[in-house]
Amino acid sequence: MSCRKTHYVFLLLFSCLLISLTQPVYTLHDRYVSENISPVVDLPAELSLITALEFKGVGSDILFLKTMTFMGARLLAQAEPDREQWQRMARMLHLITELDGRFLDPYIFAQMFFPWQADMLDEANVLLLKAAKNLPNDYRPYYFLGFNAFYFQKNATLAAGYLRRAALSPNVPEYIKGLAARFSLYGNETYQGIVFLEQLLGETANEGAEMYLEKRLDALKKIYFLEQKVQDYVKIYNRNPASLDDLISAGILRNIPDDPYGGTFTITPAGMVYTTSKMVQQSNVPSSEATNSLEQSGGTIGDRPR
């Protein structure tokens, strides 16, 4: 009997302890999610290298985890980092890669967000050049640099040079070996963006990052789909449509797909398709609508350019 009473007393005390800790745990969680980039980023890199001693790899892992946690919380909350936070993330990634230059994930993180979301192409390229130096047998740094040169800088010659260097790496995928020539001769930027994002999506296992990439990939596929329909219109009428509604009137398109970012797809007088959202979230859009709208428009996505 005394053992049973002791057991009940222990359960009662343990329950009281859990109740007393509930609010502090939630407070700690909220504080951690809302905290900024680690102040370690403000220290000189030389000092960080000295203080890390032989634990540079562990230090880089911890700092990158904190950076991913910071960014992941904002992705899930759909809260865009401000300019100062983006800059601090860039400095943090430089510090992380000083601690461990062969740590690939920070470089992929930079490529995933800086050129697309933060308008920080230069910062991404500097980190990628650093990756190419520290990871000479990995084709991806030069591949990413090649994509940036072609897609963002509109420089096919520079892109081809980077891709030729990527093609010299061991274990490079076969399709990369032909990309240098294709980038020089073929100017379909939207399709190349789709190819790139599909590969980048395969490089990450982070749920928040996957959601971010899948939405951007969805938007690019819809733009590419509409570009192909515009070309069909040009073949028939020998001119660009005045609006995407002309595609519907001509029977080429059933309806205009929804922009997953909440904007509206439209067309310039030169025939270029774009979205008013600029691929930045405008409002909450049900995922089912974004997924189904293209199929309802009459066509498929992911086809190779004609």
C-alpha positions as CSV (number, residue, x, y, z in Angstrom):
1,M,0.0,0.0,0.0
2,S,2.8,2.4,0.9
3,C,4.4,1.8,-2.5
4,R,1.1,2.6,-4.3
5,K,0.8,5.8,-2.3
6,T,4.3,6.7,-3.1
7,H,3.6,6.1,-6.8
8,Y,0.5,8.3,-6.7
9,V,2.4,11.1,-4.9
10,F,5.1,10.9,-7.6
11,L,2.6,11.2,-10.4
12,L,0.9,14.1,-8.7
13,L,4.2,16.0,-8.2
14,F,5.3,15.2,-11.8
15,S,1.9,16.5,-13.1
16,C,2.3,19.7,-11.1
17,L,5.8,20.1,-12.6
18,L,4.6,19.7,-16.1
19,I,1.8,22.2,-15.6
20,S,4.3,24.7,-14.0
21,L,6.6,24.3,-17.0
22,T,4.0,24.6,-19.8
23,Q,3.9,28.4,-19.9
24,P,7.7,28.9,-19.7
25,V,8.2,26.3,-22.5
26,Y,5.8,28.2,-24.7
27,T,7.5,31.5,-23.8
28,L,10.9,30.0,-24.7
29,H,9.5,28.7,-28.0
30,D,8.1,32.0,-29.0
31,R,11.3,33.8,-28.0
32,Y,13.4,31.3,-30.0
33,V,11.3,31.5,-33.1
34,S,11.3,35.3,-33.0
35,E,15.0,35.8,-32.3
36,N,17.2,37.4,-34.9
37,I,20.3,36.1,-36.6
38,S,22.9,35.1,-34.0
39,P,25.1,38.1,-32.8
40,V,28.1,35.9,-33.5
41,V,27.9,37.2,-37.0
42,D,29.2,40.6,-35.8
43,L,32.5,39.1,-34.6
44,P,35.5,39.2,-36.9
45,A,35.9,35.9,-38.8
46,E,39.4,35.5,-37.6
47,L,38.3,35.7,-33.9
48,S,35.6,33.1,-34.6
49,L,38.1,30.8,-36.2
50,I,40.4,31.1,-33.2
51,T,37.7,30.6,-30.5
52,A,36.3,27.5,-32.4
53,L,39.6,25.7,-31.8
54,E,39.2,22.2,-33.2
55,F,35.4,22.3,-33.2
56,K,35.0,24.4,-36.4
57,G,32.7,21.8,-38.0
58,V,30.5,21.7,-35.0
59,G,30.4,25.5,-34.8
60,S,29.4,25.8,-38.4
61,D,26.6,23.2,-38.0
62,I,25.2,25.1,-35.0
63,L,25.3,28.5,-36.7
64,F,23.7,27.1,-39.9
65,L,21.0,25.4,-37.9
66,K,20.1,28.7,-36.2
67,T,20.1,30.4,-39.6
68,M,17.8,27.8,-41.0
69,T,15.5,28.0,-38.0
70,F,15.3,31.8,-38.4
71,M,14.5,31.5,-42.1
72,G,12.1,28.6,-41.6
73,A,10.0,30.4,-39.1
74,R,9.6,33.3,-41.5
75,L,8.7,31.0,-44.4
76,L,6.0,29.3,-42.4
77,A,4.7,32.6,-41.1
78,Q,4.9,34.2,-44.6
79,A,6.9,37.0,-43.0
80,E,9.5,38.5,-45.4
81,P,12.9,39.2,-43.8
82,D,13.9,42.9,-44.0
83,R,17.0,44.1,-45.8
84,E,19.1,44.2,-42.7
85,Q,18.2,40.6,-41.9
86,W,19.1,39.4,-45.4
87,Q,22.4,41.1,-45.1
88,R,23.1,39.5,-41.7
89,M,22.2,36.1,-43.2
90,A,24.8,36.7,-45.9
91,R,27.4,37.6,-43.4
92,M,26.5,34.6,-41.3
93,L,26.9,32.3,-44.3
94,H,30.3,33.8,-45.0
95,L,31.3,33.0,-41.4
96,I,29.9,29.5,-41.5
97,T,31.9,28.8,-44.7
98,E,35.0,30.2,-43.1
99,L,34.6,27.7,-40.3
100,D,33.9,24.9,-42.7
101,G,34.5,25.8,-46.4
102,R,33.5,22.3,-47.6
103,F,30.0,22.5,-46.0
104,L,27.8,22.5,-49.1
105,D,24.4,23.4,-47.5
106,P,25.1,27.1,-46.8
107,Y,26.0,27.6,-50.4
108,I,22.8,26.0,-51.6
109,F,20.9,28.1,-49.1
110,A,22.4,31.2,-50.5
111,Q,21.5,30.2,-54.1
112,M,18.0,29.2,-53.0
113,F,17.0,32.5,-51.5
114,F,19.4,35.4,-52.3
115,P,18.9,35.9,-56.0
116,W,15.2,35.1,-56.0
117,Q,13.8,36.5,-52.8
118,A,16.3,39.1,-51.6
119,D,17.6,40.7,-54.8
120,M,21.1,39.7,-53.7
121,L,22.6,38.1,-56.8
122,D,26.1,39.4,-56.1
123,E,26.2,38.0,-52.6
124,A,25.0,34.6,-53.9
125,N,27.7,34.6,-56.6
126,V,30.5,35.5,-54.2
127,L,29.5,32.5,-52.0
128,L,29.3,30.2,-55.1
129,L,32.8,31.2,-56.2
130,K,33.9,30.4,-52.7
131,A,32.2,27.0,-53.0
132,A,33.9,26.4,-56.3
133,K,37.3,27.0,-54.7
134,N,36.6,24.9,-51.6
135,L,34.8,22.1,-53.4
136,P,36.8,21.7,-56.7
137,N,35.3,18.2,-57.5
138,D,31.6,19.3,-57.1
139,Y,30.0,20.5,-60.3
140,R,27.1,22.4,-58.6
141,P,28.8,25.7,-57.7
142,Y,29.8,26.4,-61.4
143,Y,26.4,25.1,-62.5
144,F,24.6,27.5,-60.2
145,L,26.9,30.3,-61.4
146,G,26.1,29.4,-65.0
147,F,22.4,29.6,-64.3
148,N,22.7,32.9,-62.6
149,A,24.7,34.4,-65.4
150,F,22.1,33.2,-68.0
151,Y,18.8,33.8,-66.1
152,F,19.6,36.9,-64.0
153,Q,22.5,38.6,-65.8
154,K,21.2,37.8,-69.3
155,N,24.8,36.8,-70.3
156,A,24.8,33.5,-72.2
157,T,28.5,33.7,-73.0
158,L,29.4,34.0,-69.2
159,A,26.9,31.2,-68.5
160,A,28.5,28.9,-71.1
161,G,31.9,29.5,-69.6
162,Y,30.8,28.5,-66.1
163,L,29.0,25.5,-67.5
164,R,32.1,24.3,-69.3
165,R,33.9,24.4,-66.0
166,A,31.1,22.5,-64.3
167,A,31.2,19.8,-67.1
168,L,34.9,19.1,-66.2
169,S,34.0,18.0,-62.7
170,P,34.0,14.2,-61.9
171,N,30.6,12.5,-61.7
172,V,28.9,15.4,-63.5
173,P,25.4,14.5,-64.9
174,E,25.5,13.9,-68.6
175,Y,23.0,16.6,-69.5
176,I,25.3,19.3,-68.0
177,K,27.9,18.5,-70.6
178,G,25.6,19.7,-73.3
179,L,24.2,22.7,-71.5
180,A,27.1,25.1,-72.4
181,A,26.2,24.9,-76.1
182,R,22.5,25.0,-75.4
183,F,22.8,28.1,-73.2
184,S,24.7,29.8,-76.0
185,L,22.2,29.0,-78.7
186,Y,18.9,28.7,-76.9
187,G,17.3,31.6,-75.2
188,N,14.3,30.2,-73.4
189,E,15.0,31.6,-70.0
190,T,11.7,30.4,-68.4
191,Y,12.3,26.8,-69.3
192,Q,15.9,26.9,-68.1
193,G,14.5,28.3,-64.8
194,I,12.2,25.3,-64.5
195,V,15.1,22.9,-65.1
196,F,17.2,24.6,-62.5
197,L,14.5,24.8,-59.8
198,E,13.6,21.1,-60.3
199,Q,17.2,20.2,-59.6
200,L,17.4,22.6,-56.7
201,L,14.2,21.1,-55.2
202,G,16.0,17.7,-55.3
203,E,18.9,19.2,-53.3
204,T,16.9,20.1,-50.2
205,A,15.0,18.1,-47.6
206,N,13.8,21.1,-45.6
207,E,10.0,21.3,-45.6
208,G,9.8,25.1,-45.5
209,A,12.4,25.4,-48.3
210,E,10.5,22.8,-50.4
211,M,7.3,24.7,-50.1
212,Y,9.0,27.9,-51.2
213,L,10.6,26.2,-54.2
214,E,7.5,24.3,-55.2
215,K,5.5,27.5,-55.3
216,R,8.1,29.3,-57.4
217,L,8.4,26.3,-59.7
218,D,4.6,26.2,-60.1
219,A,4.6,29.9,-61.1
220,L,7.4,29.4,-63.7
221,K,5.6,26.4,-65.2
222,K,2.5,28.4,-65.6
223,I,4.4,31.2,-67.2
224,Y,6.1,28.8,-69.6
225,F,2.7,27.2,-70.4
226,L,1.3,30.6,-71.3
227,E,4.3,31.5,-73.3
228,Q,3.8,28.4,-75.5
229,K,0.1,29.4,-76.0
230,V,1.2,32.9,-77.0
231,Q,3.5,31.3,-79.6
232,D,0.6,29.2,-80.9
233,Y,-1.4,32.5,-81.3
234,V,1.5,34.2,-83.1
235,K,1.7,31.2,-85.6
236,I,-2.0,31.6,-86.4
237,Y,-2.3,35.4,-86.5
238,N,1.2,36.5,-87.2
239,R,1.1,39.0,-84.3
240,N,1.2,39.0,-80.5
241,P,-2.1,38.9,-78.6
242,A,-3.1,42.2,-77.0
243,S,-3.9,40.4,-73.8
244,L,-4.1,36.8,-72.6
245,D,-7.9,37.0,-73.0
246,D,-7.2,36.9,-76.7
247,L,-6.0,33.4,-76.3
248,I,-9.4,32.4,-74.9
249,S,-11.3,34.2,-77.7
250,A,-9.1,32.3,-80.2
251,G,-9.9,29.0,-78.6
252,I,-6.3,28.4,-77.7
253,L,-6.9,28.6,-74.0
254,R,-9.9,27.7,-71.8
255,N,-9.0,30.1,-69.0
256,I,-6.0,31.8,-67.5
257,P,-4.4,29.8,-64.7
258,D,-4.1,31.3,-61.2
259,D,-0.8,32.7,-60.0
260,P,0.1,30.8,-56.8
261,Y,1.4,34.1,-55.3
262,G,-2.0,35.8,-55.7
263,G,-1.1,38.0,-58.6
264,T,-2.4,38.0,-62.2
265,F,-0.7,36.7,-65.3
266,T,-0.5,39.2,-68.1
267,I,1.4,40.0,-71.3
268,T,3.6,42.9,-72.5
269,P,3.2,44.3,-76.0
270,A,6.4,42.4,-76.9
271,G,4.7,39.1,-76.1
272,M,6.5,38.5,-72.7
273,V,4.3,36.8,-70.1
274,Y,4.8,37.9,-66.5
275,T,2.9,38.1,-63.2
276,T,1.8,41.2,-61.3
277,S,2.9,39.5,-58.1
278,K,6.6,39.4,-59.2
279,M,6.6,36.0,-57.5
280,V,6.2,37.6,-54.0
281,Q,3.2,36.4,-52.0
282,Q,0.3,38.9,-52.3
283,S,-2.4,37.1,-50.4
284,N,-3.2,33.6,-49.0
285,V,-4.3,31.5,-51.9
286,P,-5.7,27.9,-51.3
287,S,-3.2,25.4,-52.5
288,S,-5.9,23.4,-54.3
289,E,-6.7,26.3,-56.5
290,A,-3.1,26.9,-57.5
291,T,-2.6,23.2,-58.2
292,N,-5.7,22.6,-60.3
293,S,-5.9,25.9,-62.3
294,L,-3.4,24.9,-65.0
295,E,-5.0,21.6,-65.8
296,Q,-8.3,23.5,-66.1
297,S,-6.8,25.9,-68.6
298,G,-6.3,23.2,-71.2
299,G,-2.7,21.9,-71.4
300,T,0.1,20.3,-69.6
301,I,3.2,21.6,-67.9
302,G,6.8,20.5,-68.0
303,D,7.0,19.8,-71.7
304,R,10.2,20.6,-73.5
305,P,10.2,23.8,-75.6
306,R,9.1,23.4,-79.2
